[in-house]
Amino acid sequence: MTLTLEADAGGCNGYRPRLWKRELQRLANEIGLSVTVCHYPSGASKWNPIEHRLFSQISRNWAGHPLRSLDTMLALIRGTTTTTRLQIKAVLDTTVYAKGIKISSQDRRH
């Protein structure tokens, strides 16, 4: 089984962060998945079709609504629709993630 990911070049899923790469490789090994990651060049997220199809519709849907709670925000995101029947699923991730994890060059090679 194979999976191709398209990712921005910045943030935690960029081409440099070692932790993201290590954890993605761990998951791929665990479930027997071959993963290919394609990074958009810096400043080129405008080419990302998901951003154009998804984020613009969400912005239109919640325009004029005060985002006073996470429940309100999630409901507005889930309620976003398009003429092409775009379906959006949104959940709140309450996981507490460890900060400051360092990946050595040796760990990166495995």
N, C-alpha and C positions, 0 to 999 in steps of 0.2 A: 504494500500500500504506500502511496506517495502523497505528499502534501506540499503545495507551493504557497509561500507566504509573501505578500507584498508589504513592505514596511517603510516607514519614513526613515530618513537618515539620522534623525535626532532623537533625543530622549532615551529612555531605558531600553528601547528595542533597536537602537542604532547599530551601526556596523562595528563600533568599538567596544561597547560594554560587554565585559567578559561574563558577568553573572547571567545575563539573558541568554547568551550563547550556550553556557554550560547547562543551564536548566532546560533549554530547548533540546539539547543533545541528550540529556538524561531522559526526558520524556520520550523522545524518539526511540531510544534504545529500549526503554521499558515496554513500549507498546509495539515495537517492531515496525516503525514507520520511517520511511525515507523522506527527509525534509530538505527543501530547497528554499532559501530566503533570497528575495530580490529586493534590494534597497533602492528607493528613489533617491536621486542626487539631492544634496542639500538645497533647500529652497524650491524644490520641484514638487511639493505636495499638490500643487495645482493640477498635476497630471494624474493624480490618484482618483480613479472613477468612483470609489466609495465615498470620498469626501464630497464630490459633486452631487451624487445621487442621494446621499443620506443627510449630510449636515445641513444642506440648504433647505431641505424639506422640514427637518426638525426645527430649524430657526423660524421658518414661516409658521409652523404649528404653534409655537409657544410665544410668538410675538404678541405683546400686549398683556400677557399673563404674568403676574408677579410670581417669581420662583421663591416662595417663602419656605418650602420644605423639600426634602428629598423625595417624599412621596408624590408631591405635586409635579416635580421635575420628571420623575420616572413615568408617571401617568401620561404626561404630555408627550414624552418620547415614544411610549408604547402606542399612543393614539395617533401617531403620525402615519399618514397613508399617501399614496400617489396613484395616479391614473394607471400605472403599470402594476399595481397591487404589491408594491414594496411592503414587506413585513419586517417589523422591527421588534426585537426582544431586548428588554433592558432589565437588569437586576442590580441590586445594590451589593457590592462586594464589601463585606464587613471584616474580611481577613486582616489581621494585624501582621504586617510584613516587617521582617528584620531589616534594620538599616546598617549601612557601613560594612557590608560583607565584602571582603577583598578576595579576589581570585588571583592566585599566583600564576606566573608564566608556566610553571610545571603542571598545575592543575588544568590549565587551558589546553594542554596537549592531549589530555586523556579523553 
